[in-house]
Amino acid sequence: MSFPLLTATAALPAIGAVATAAVPAERRTAAKWLALLVSLGTLVLGAVQLVRFEPGGDRYQLTESHAWIKDFGVRYELGVDGIGVALIALTALLIPFVIAAGWHDADPSSSSQLRSSGGGPKETENYRWRPTQGFFALILAVEAMVILSFEATDVFLFYILFEAMLIPMYFLIGGFGDRAHEHGDEAAATQRSYAAVKFLLYNLVGGLIMLAAVIGLYDVAGTFSLDEIAAARANGSLDMATNTERLLFLGFFFAFAVKAPLWPLHTWLPNAMGEATAPVAVLITAVVDKVGTFAMLRFCLQLFPEASKWATPVILVLAVISIIYGALLAVGQRDIKRLVAYASISHFGFIVMGIFAMTTQGQSGATLYMVNHGISTAALMLVAGFLISRRGSRLIADYGGVQKVAPVLAGTFLVGGLATLSLPGLAPFVSEFLVLVGTFSRYPAIGVIATLGIVLAALYVLVLYQRTMTGPVKAEVQGMPDLKVRELLVVAPLIALLVFLGVYPKPLTDIVNPAVQHTMSDVHKKDPEPVVEAAQ
């Protein structure tokens, strides 16, 4: 039997989560290093997947299949296509940076953590609770579930993972607050609880609707396996009624749109990102939310091709609203982290638009956007977190002149911001360009309106930088330390990747493009022929 690489990639962080949680309370530093080493080991396995994956080979590779619940036809089936393996690599890449950036975010000396636990100095001295171990164990648990969800080719298995990842995320949002509330009051804990509950309820409602659709799919197809459903379609033994397919599509799409998040199901995201620590905010938008857009490609388009085409006009309108609405609200934000959250809503609008443009450029761009948005948002949010931890405030108005006292911090913040507005030469530009070209070739009006999001992105990013980093040095900013070695080691590789993929995206497009061709074949779509006017 060949080595089960896909299972091992997800199992390592799962085992690491249990081991980290079991580290004795007084060995907090050991728990941190264990979590970091586990995440680096997972990164190695993710890199092995990339090396072993053959872009021109079978659609799903490195496959594994084992019986699970025989009576209901549920199997433990795994496989990766180019889209899945790229997102697994993104997840495995970002988690070590998330852990390193949050190195001190859950230390029990934090007064906010003591208040949230009802404890005090005596508890800290006696090590009666272990927030540090719990924090890093939960991050590894999320990583394991996200990776396995990118690998799952059994619909029921994917659904279990889709819902299970909500549990550790709920505790990460509600139990570990923003460092800006370090000296806050009970209102801060209330806000965190509200954000965590809102996150959980929105996603649970979406998941319950999806569960009904999963059951309906089994009733129609008699299986949860993507391969078996595809084979049944090919030989004509599976023929869904039009209304049935549309209802099932809506059940799946609703859950994925909540996770994505797509307007008007987005309102949980600014609360969650605003109240979570910066590393957890990165985990939300750069890792977990990608499961929603990934699932649109793997499940909505593959399982329900005709319904996907039927719903395309409405989804494109929702995507454009997300682009403009998210960007407009980002312009008006006074809170740094909520600004990044609304910017992400706008970016996810571009991703959804690219998926449902039903062109190879659009879907390739959307997949690249998932990867590049993850890197750029991680860079910007983590630097913002370092900035907030120094000043103790998330409000833009509390900053000014930072570049004069912390030039490296300001410089990395600028690069992260320029990547967010898709500056040419940085990775997100390629993605956004492909999405717009792919959309314009089939839906020119939608493409034209969406370009307004680019203008607004330049506005909210440059205004944010101008207000926080330039101008006179505010008294509260005087003496602010620049980035430390650990913080530089977190940010520098992300910036290097943004530059590399912005200049040379070919390694990523070579992996993604064959998978996009399969998806286009699923929905029986071809790219529009270019129109050339005859010479007069």
C-alpha positions as CSV (number, residue, x, y, z in Angstrom):
1,M,0.0,0.0,0.0
2,S,1.4,3.4,-0.9
3,F,1.9,6.0,1.7
4,P,-1.4,7.9,2.5
5,L,0.0,11.3,1.9
6,L,-3.3,13.1,2.0
7,T,-4.4,11.6,5.3
8,A,-0.9,12.2,6.8
9,T,-1.1,15.9,5.9
10,A,-4.3,16.3,7.8
11,A,-3.5,13.9,10.6
12,L,-0.2,15.5,11.6
13,P,-1.8,18.8,12.8
14,A,-4.7,16.9,14.3
15,I,-2.3,14.8,16.4
16,G,-0.3,17.9,17.1
17,A,-3.4,19.6,18.4
18,V,-4.0,16.9,21.0
19,A,-0.3,16.8,22.0
20,T,-0.2,20.6,22.4
21,A,-3.3,20.6,24.5
22,A,-1.7,17.9,26.7
23,V,1.5,19.8,27.5
24,P,1.7,20.6,31.2
25,A,0.4,24.1,32.2
26,E,3.8,25.3,33.3
27,R,5.5,24.4,30.0
28,R,3.9,27.1,27.9
29,T,7.0,27.7,25.8
30,A,7.3,24.0,25.0
31,A,3.7,24.0,23.8
32,K,4.4,26.9,21.5
33,W,7.5,25.3,20.0
34,L,5.6,22.0,19.6
35,A,2.8,23.7,17.7
36,L,5.3,25.5,15.5
37,L,7.2,22.4,14.7
38,V,4.0,20.5,13.9
39,S,2.9,23.3,11.5
40,L,6.3,23.2,9.8
41,G,6.0,19.4,9.4
42,T,2.6,19.9,7.8
43,L,4.2,22.5,5.5
44,V,6.7,19.9,4.4
45,L,3.9,17.4,3.6
46,G,2.0,20.1,1.7
47,A,5.1,20.7,-0.3
48,V,5.5,17.0,-1.0
49,Q,1.9,17.1,-2.4
50,L,2.8,19.9,-4.7
51,V,5.9,18.0,-6.0
52,R,4.0,14.7,-6.5
53,F,1.0,16.3,-8.1
54,E,1.1,16.1,-11.9
55,P,-0.8,19.0,-13.5
56,G,-1.5,17.1,-16.7
57,G,-2.5,13.8,-15.0
58,D,-5.8,12.5,-13.7
59,R,-8.3,15.0,-12.3
60,Y,-8.0,13.7,-8.7
61,Q,-4.6,12.4,-7.7
62,L,-3.0,10.9,-4.6
63,T,-6.5,9.3,-4.0
64,E,-7.5,7.3,-1.0
65,S,-10.7,5.4,-0.5
66,H,-12.0,3.3,2.4
67,A,-15.4,2.2,3.6
68,W,-16.8,4.3,6.4
69,I,-20.6,4.0,7.0
70,K,-21.5,1.2,4.6
71,D,-25.2,1.2,5.2
72,F,-25.5,4.8,3.9
73,G,-22.8,4.5,1.2
74,V,-20.5,7.0,3.0
75,R,-16.8,6.5,2.3
76,Y,-13.6,8.1,3.4
77,E,-12.6,9.3,0.0
78,L,-9.8,11.8,-0.6
79,G,-8.2,13.3,-3.7
80,V,-6.7,16.5,-4.8
81,D,-7.0,18.5,-8.1
82,G,-4.9,21.5,-8.9
83,I,-7.2,23.9,-7.1
84,G,-7.3,21.7,-3.9
85,V,-3.5,21.2,-3.8
86,A,-2.8,24.9,-4.2
87,L,-5.2,25.8,-1.3
88,I,-3.6,23.1,0.9
89,A,-0.2,24.6,0.2
90,L,-1.6,28.0,1.1
91,T,-3.0,26.7,4.4
92,A,0.1,24.8,5.3
93,L,2.2,27.9,4.5
94,L,0.2,30.4,6.5
95,I,-0.3,28.4,9.8
96,P,3.4,28.7,10.9
97,F,3.2,32.5,10.4
98,V,-0.1,32.6,12.3
99,I,1.5,30.7,15.2
100,A,4.7,32.8,15.2
101,A,2.7,36.0,15.0
102,G,0.5,34.9,17.9
103,W,3.4,33.8,20.1
104,H,2.4,35.9,23.1
105,D,-1.3,36.4,22.3
106,A,-2.5,33.7,24.8
107,D,0.0,34.0,27.6
108,P,-1.8,33.9,31.0
109,S,-0.1,37.1,32.1
110,S,-2.6,38.9,29.8
111,S,-5.1,40.7,32.0
112,S,-7.9,40.2,29.5
113,Q,-7.4,36.5,29.5
114,L,-7.5,36.4,33.3
115,R,-10.7,38.3,33.4
116,S,-12.3,36.1,30.7
117,S,-11.5,33.0,32.8
118,G,-12.6,34.6,36.1
119,G,-9.1,34.1,37.4
120,G,-6.4,36.3,39.0
121,P,-2.8,36.3,39.9
122,K,-3.0,33.3,42.1
123,E,-4.3,31.2,39.3
124,T,-1.4,32.3,37.1
125,E,1.1,31.4,39.8
126,N,-0.4,28.0,40.3
127,Y,-1.0,27.3,36.6
128,R,-4.5,26.2,37.1
129,W,-5.5,26.9,33.5
130,R,-3.8,26.6,30.2
131,P,-4.9,29.3,27.7
132,T,-1.6,29.1,25.8
133,Q,-1.9,25.4,25.1
134,G,-5.5,25.7,24.2
135,F,-4.9,28.6,21.8
136,F,-2.3,26.8,19.7
137,A,-4.1,23.4,19.9
138,L,-7.2,25.1,18.4
139,I,-5.2,26.6,15.6
140,L,-3.8,23.2,14.7
141,A,-7.2,21.6,14.9
142,V,-8.6,24.2,12.4
143,E,-5.7,23.5,10.1
144,A,-6.3,19.8,10.1
145,M,-10.0,20.2,9.3
146,V,-9.4,22.8,6.5
147,I,-6.8,20.6,4.8
148,L,-9.0,17.6,5.0
149,S,-12.0,19.6,3.6
150,F,-9.8,20.5,0.5
151,E,-9.0,16.8,0.1
152,A,-12.5,15.3,0.6
153,T,-14.2,13.9,-2.5
154,D,-17.1,12.4,-0.5
155,V,-19.9,14.9,0.0
156,F,-20.9,13.7,3.4
157,L,-17.3,13.7,4.6
158,F,-16.9,17.2,3.4
159,Y,-20.0,18.3,5.2
160,I,-18.8,16.9,8.5
161,L,-15.6,18.8,8.2
162,F,-17.3,21.9,7.0
163,E,-19.4,22.0,10.2
164,A,-16.8,20.7,12.6
165,M,-14.3,23.5,11.9
166,L,-16.8,25.9,13.4
167,I,-16.2,24.6,16.9
168,P,-12.5,25.5,17.3
169,M,-13.1,28.8,15.5
170,Y,-15.8,29.7,17.9
171,F,-13.5,29.3,20.9
172,L,-10.6,31.1,19.1
173,I,-12.9,34.1,18.5
174,G,-14.7,34.2,21.8
175,G,-12.0,33.0,24.1
176,F,-9.0,35.0,22.9
177,G,-9.6,38.7,22.4
178,D,-7.9,41.5,20.6
179,R,-4.8,42.8,22.4
180,A,-6.3,46.3,22.0
181,H,-8.6,45.3,24.8
182,E,-5.7,44.3,27.1
183,H,-6.8,46.9,29.6
184,G,-10.4,46.9,28.7
185,D,-13.5,46.1,30.8
186,E,-16.3,43.5,30.7
187,A,-17.7,45.2,27.6
188,A,-14.7,43.8,25.6
189,A,-15.5,40.2,26.7
190,T,-19.2,40.8,25.8
191,Q,-18.2,42.0,22.3
192,R,-16.0,38.9,21.8
193,S,-18.9,36.7,22.9
194,Y,-21.3,38.4,20.5
195,A,-18.9,38.1,17.6
196,A,-18.3,34.4,18.3
197,V,-22.0,33.6,18.6
198,K,-22.8,35.5,15.5
199,F,-20.1,33.7,13.6
200,L,-21.4,30.3,14.9
201,L,-25.1,31.0,14.2
202,Y,-24.7,32.3,10.7
203,N,-22.5,29.3,9.7
204,L,-24.7,26.8,11.5
205,V,-27.8,28.0,9.7
206,G,-26.0,27.7,6.4
207,G,-24.7,24.2,7.4
208,L,-28.2,23.0,8.4
209,I,-29.6,24.1,5.0
210,M,-26.7,22.3,3.3
211,L,-27.5,19.2,5.3
212,A,-31.0,19.1,3.9
213,A,-29.4,19.4,0.4
214,V,-26.9,16.7,1.1
215,I,-29.7,14.3,2.1
216,G,-31.6,15.3,-1.0
217,L,-28.5,14.6,-3.1
218,Y,-28.2,11.1,-1.7
219,D,-31.9,10.4,-2.3
220,V,-31.5,11.4,-5.9
221,A,-28.0,10.0,-6.7
222,G,-27.8,7.1,-4.2
223,T,-24.2,8.0,-3.3
224,F,-22.1,10.7,-1.8
225,S,-19.0,10.1,-4.0
226,L,-18.1,12.7,-6.6
227,D,-16.5,10.1,-8.8
228,E,-19.6,7.9,-8.8
229,I,-21.9,10.8,-9.4
230,A,-19.8,11.9,-12.3
231,A,-19.8,8.4,-13.7
232,A,-23.5,8.2,-13.4
233,R,-24.0,11.5,-15.3
234,A,-21.6,10.3,-18.0
235,N,-23.5,7.0,-18.6
236,G,-26.9,8.6,-18.4
237,S,-28.0,6.7,-15.2
238,L,-28.4,9.9,-13.2
239,D,-30.8,12.5,-14.6
240,M,-31.9,15.1,-12.0
241,A,-35.2,16.9,-12.6
242,T,-34.6,20.6,-13.3
243,N,-36.4,21.9,-10.2
244,T,-34.7,19.2,-8.0
245,E,-31.2,20.2,-9.2
246,R,-31.9,23.9,-8.6
247,L,-33.2,23.4,-5.1
248,L,-30.2,21.2,-4.2
249,F,-27.8,23.8,-5.7
250,L,-29.4,26.6,-3.7
251,G,-28.9,24.5,-0.5
252,F,-25.2,24.0,-1.1
253,F,-24.6,27.5,-2.4
254,F,-26.3,29.2,0.5
255,A,-23.9,27.5,3.0
256,F,-20.9,28.3,0.8
257,A,-22.0,32.0,0.4
258,V,-22.2,32.4,4.2
259,K,-18.7,30.9,4.6
260,A,-17.3,32.9,1.7
261,P,-18.7,35.6,2.8
262,L,-21.0,37.0,0.0
263,W,-23.3,39.9,0.4
264,P,-25.9,39.9,2.1
265,L,-24.6,37.0,4.3
266,H,-21.4,38.7,5.2
267,T,-22.3,40.6,8.4
268,W,-20.6,38.1,10.8
269,L,-17.1,38.7,9.3
270,P,-16.4,42.3,10.5
271,N,-17.4,41.4,14.0
272,A,-15.3,38.2,14.1
273,M,-12.2,39.8,12.6
274,G,-12.5,42.9,14.7
275,E,-12.8,41.1,18.0
276,A,-10.3,38.2,17.3
277,T,-6.6,38.5,17.7
278,A,-4.8,39.4,14.4
279,P,-3.5,35.9,13.8
280,V,-7.0,34.4,14.3
281,A,-8.4,37.1,12.0
282,V,-5.9,35.8,9.4
283,L,-7.1,32.3,10.1
284,I,-10.7,33.3,9.4
285,T,-10.3,35.2,6.2
286,A,-7.2,33.8,4.6
287,V,-7.8,30.1,5.5
288,V,-11.3,29.1,6.7
289,D,-13.3,31.4,4.3
290,K,-11.5,29.9,1.3
291,V,-13.4,26.6,2.0
292,G,-16.6,28.4,0.9
293,T,-15.3,29.6,-2.5
294,F,-13.4,26.3,-3.1
295,A,-16.6,24.4,-2.5
296,M,-18.4,26.5,-5.1
297,L,-15.9,25.2,-7.7
298,R,-15.8,21.6,-6.5
299,F,-19.4,20.9,-5.5
300,C,-21.8,23.5,-7.0
301,L,-20.4,23.5,-10.5
302,Q,-19.5,19.8,-10.6
303,L,-22.7,18.4,-9.0
304,F,-25.2,20.9,-10.4
305,P,-23.9,22.2,-13.7
306,E,-27.3,23.3,-15.2
307,A,-28.4,24.9,-12.0
308,S,-25.1,26.8,-11.7
309,K,-25.7,28.3,-15.2
310,W,-29.3,29.1,-14.2
311,A,-28.2,31.0,-11.1
312,T,-25.3,32.7,-12.7
313,P,-26.9,36.1,-13.4
314,V,-28.2,36.6,-9.9
315,I,-24.9,35.4,-8.3
316,L,-22.9,37.8,-10.5
317,V,-25.1,40.7,-9.3
318,L,-24.5,39.7,-5.7
319,A,-20.8,39.4,-6.3
320,V,-20.7,42.9,-7.8
321,I,-22.7,44.3,-4.8
322,S,-20.1,42.6,-2.5
323,I,-17.2,44.3,-4.4
324,I,-18.7,47.8,-4.3
325,Y,-20.4,47.5,-0.9
326,G,-17.3,46.1,0.8
327,A,-15.0,48.7,-0.7
328,L,-17.4,51.6,0.2
329,L,-17.6,50.5,3.8
330,A,-13.9,50.0,4.0
331,V,-13.4,53.6,3.0
332,G,-15.6,54.8,5.9
333,Q,-14.1,52.7,8.6
334,R,-12.4,54.1,11.7
335,D,-11.2,50.7,12.9
336,I,-8.1,49.2,11.2
337,K,-9.1,45.6,11.5
338,R,-12.7,46.2,10.4
339,L,-11.3,48.0,7.4
340,V,-9.4,44.9,6.4
341,A,-12.5,42.8,7.0
342,Y,-14.6,44.9,4.6
343,A,-11.8,44.9,2.1
344,S,-11.9,41.1,2.2
345,I,-15.6,41.1,1.6
346,S,-14.9,43.1,-1.6
347,H,-12.1,40.7,-2.6
348,F,-14.3,37.7,-2.1
349,G,-16.8,39.4,-4.4
350,F,-14.1,39.3,-7.1
351,I,-13.5,35.6,-6.4
352,V,-17.1,34.6,-6.7
353,M,-17.5,36.7,-9.8
354,G,-14.6,35.0,-11.4
355,I,-16.0,31.5,-10.6
356,F,-19.4,32.2,-12.1
357,A,-18.1,34.2,-15.1
358,M,-17.8,30.7,-16.6
359,T,-14.6,31.4,-18.4
360,T,-11.1,29.8,-18.0
361,Q,-9.6,33.2,-17.3
362,G,-12.2,34.0,-14.7
363,Q,-11.9,30.7,-12.9
364,S,-8.1,30.6,-13.1
365,G,-8.1,34.2,-11.8
366,A,-10.5,33.3,-9.0
367,T,-8.3,30.4,-7.8
368,L,-5.2,32.5,-8.0
369,Y,-7.1,35.2,-6.1
370,M,-7.8,32.7,-3.3
371,V,-4.1,32.0,-2.9
372,N,-2.9,35.6,-3.4
373,H,-5.6,37.1,-1.2
374,G,-4.6,34.7,1.6
375,I,-1.0,35.9,1.4
376,S,-1.7,39.6,1.0
377,T,-4.3,39.7,3.8
378,A,-2.0,37.8,6.1
379,A,0.8,40.3,5.5
380,L,-1.4,43.3,6.0
381,M,-3.4,42.0,9.0
382,L,-0.3,40.6,10.9
383,V,1.6,43.9,10.5
384,A,-1.6,45.7,11.6
385,G,-1.7,43.4,14.6
386,F,1.9,44.3,15.5
387,L,1.0,47.9,15.2
388,I,-2.1,47.6,17.4
389,S,-0.2,45.6,20.1
390,R,2.2,48.5,20.4
391,R,-0.3,51.3,20.7
392,G,-3.2,49.4,22.3
393,S,-5.8,50.8,20.0
394,R,-7.5,49.7,16.7
395,L,-8.7,53.2,15.9
396,I,-7.1,54.9,12.9
397,A,-7.3,58.3,14.5
398,D,-5.0,57.2,17.3
399,Y,-2.0,56.9,15.0
400,G,0.1,59.3,13.0
401,G,3.7,59.7,11.9
402,V,4.5,56.0,12.6
403,Q,6.9,55.8,9.6
404,K,9.2,58.3,11.4
405,V,9.6,56.2,14.5
406,A,9.1,52.7,13.1
407,P,10.1,52.8,9.4
408,V,10.4,49.0,8.8
409,L,6.9,48.5,10.3
410,A,5.5,51.3,8.1
411,G,7.3,49.9,5.0
412,T,5.9,46.4,5.4
413,F,2.5,47.9,6.2
414,L,2.7,49.8,2.9
415,V,3.6,46.7,0.9
416,G,0.8,44.7,2.4
417,G,-1.6,47.6,1.6
418,L,-0.3,47.9,-2.0
419,A,-0.9,44.2,-2.5
420,T,-4.4,44.6,-1.2
421,L,-5.2,47.2,-3.8
422,S,-3.6,44.9,-6.4
423,L,-0.7,47.0,-7.5
424,P,1.0,45.7,-10.7
425,G,4.1,43.7,-9.8
426,L,2.4,42.2,-6.7
427,A,0.6,38.8,-6.7
428,P,-3.1,39.9,-6.4
429,F,-2.8,42.1,-9.5
430,V,-2.5,39.0,-11.8
431,S,-5.6,37.4,-10.1
432,E,-7.7,40.5,-10.3
433,F,-6.7,41.1,-13.9
434,L,-7.7,37.6,-15.0
435,V,-11.0,37.8,-13.1
436,L,-11.9,41.1,-14.8
437,V,-10.8,39.9,-18.3
438,G,-12.7,36.6,-17.9
439,T,-15.8,38.4,-16.7
440,F,-15.7,41.2,-19.3
441,S,-15.4,38.7,-22.2
442,R,-18.8,37.2,-21.3
443,Y,-20.6,39.8,-19.1
444,P,-19.1,43.2,-20.1
445,A,-21.5,45.3,-18.0
446,I,-20.7,43.3,-14.9
447,G,-16.9,43.6,-15.6
448,V,-17.1,47.4,-16.1
449,I,-19.0,48.0,-12.8
450,A,-16.6,45.7,-10.9
451,T,-13.7,47.9,-11.9
452,L,-15.0,50.6,-9.6
453,G,-13.8,48.3,-6.8
454,I,-10.3,48.8,-7.9
455,V,-10.6,52.6,-7.6
456,L,-12.2,52.3,-4.1
457,A,-9.4,49.9,-3.0
458,A,-6.8,52.5,-3.9
459,L,-8.7,55.0,-1.9
460,Y,-9.2,53.0,1.4
461,V,-5.6,51.6,1.4
462,L,-3.8,54.9,0.7
463,V,-6.0,56.9,3.0
464,L,-5.3,54.3,5.8
465,Y,-1.6,54.6,5.2
466,Q,-1.7,58.4,5.1
467,R,-3.6,58.7,8.3
468,T,-1.6,56.2,10.3
469,M,1.9,56.4,9.0
470,T,2.5,59.9,7.7
471,G,2.2,63.4,9.1
472,P,3.3,64.7,12.6
473,V,4.3,62.1,15.1
474,K,1.5,61.8,17.7
475,A,2.6,61.9,21.4
476,E,1.3,58.3,22.0
477,V,3.4,57.0,19.1
478,Q,6.6,58.5,20.3
479,G,9.1,55.8,21.2
480,M,7.1,53.1,19.4
481,P,9.6,50.2,18.7
482,D,10.1,48.9,15.2
483,L,9.6,45.3,14.2
484,K,11.5,42.8,16.2
485,V,13.3,39.8,14.7
486,R,10.4,37.4,15.3
487,E,8.0,39.8,13.6
488,L,10.3,40.3,10.6
489,L,10.6,36.6,10.2
490,V,6.8,36.4,10.0
491,V,6.3,39.3,7.5
492,A,9.4,39.1,5.2
493,P,8.6,35.7,3.6
494,L,5.0,36.8,2.9
495,I,6.3,40.0,1.2
496,A,8.8,38.0,-0.8
497,L,6.0,35.6,-2.0
498,L,3.9,38.6,-3.0
499,V,6.7,39.9,-5.2
500,F,7.6,36.5,-6.6
501,L,4.1,35.5,-7.6
502,G,3.4,39.0,-8.9
503,V,6.3,38.8,-11.3
504,Y,6.2,35.0,-12.0
505,P,2.8,33.4,-11.4
506,K,3.5,30.5,-13.9
507,P,4.2,27.8,-11.3
508,L,0.8,28.4,-9.8
509,T,-1.1,28.8,-13.1
510,D,0.4,25.5,-14.4
511,I,-1.1,23.7,-11.5
512,V,-4.5,25.4,-11.5
513,N,-5.3,25.6,-15.2
514,P,-5.9,21.9,-15.9
515,A,-8.4,21.7,-13.0
516,V,-10.2,24.8,-14.3
517,Q,-10.5,23.0,-17.7
518,H,-12.2,20.1,-15.9
519,T,-14.6,22.5,-14.2
520,M,-15.5,24.2,-17.5
521,S,-16.2,20.8,-19.0
522,D,-18.5,20.0,-16.1
523,V,-20.7,23.0,-16.9
524,H,-20.4,22.5,-20.7
525,K,-19.0,26.0,-21.2
526,K,-16.4,27.3,-23.6
527,D,-14.7,30.6,-23.7
528,P,-16.4,33.2,-25.9
529,E,-14.9,33.7,-29.3
530,P,-13.1,37.0,-29.7
531,V,-15.0,39.4,-31.9
532,V,-13.0,41.0,-34.7
533,E,-14.6,43.8,-36.7
534,A,-14.1,43.5,-40.4
535,A,-12.0,46.2,-42.0
536,Q,-13.9,48.9,-43.8
